[in-house]
Amino acid sequence: MGKCPYCRKDVALESKERENHQVIRYIKGFIKKEVMYVCPHCESILGFSFFLGGLLTGRPK
């Protein structure tokens, strides 16, 4: 688990026990995926990622 650099609260990419600490992921695209990661507490943008997904790599999410 990490901390948001803006609000200093705990965040995690995936959390089974407490969903309110899970980073929000906005995913756009079918072939080319664009992902924006957002803090669940203060809604600050934590980062972006881009990758080829879907049918080409077998990555549904």
Buried (B, 14 or more C-beta within 10 A) or exposed (E): EEEBEEBEEBBBEEBEEEEEBBBEEEEEEEEEBEBBBBBBBEEEEBEEEEEEBBEEEEEEE
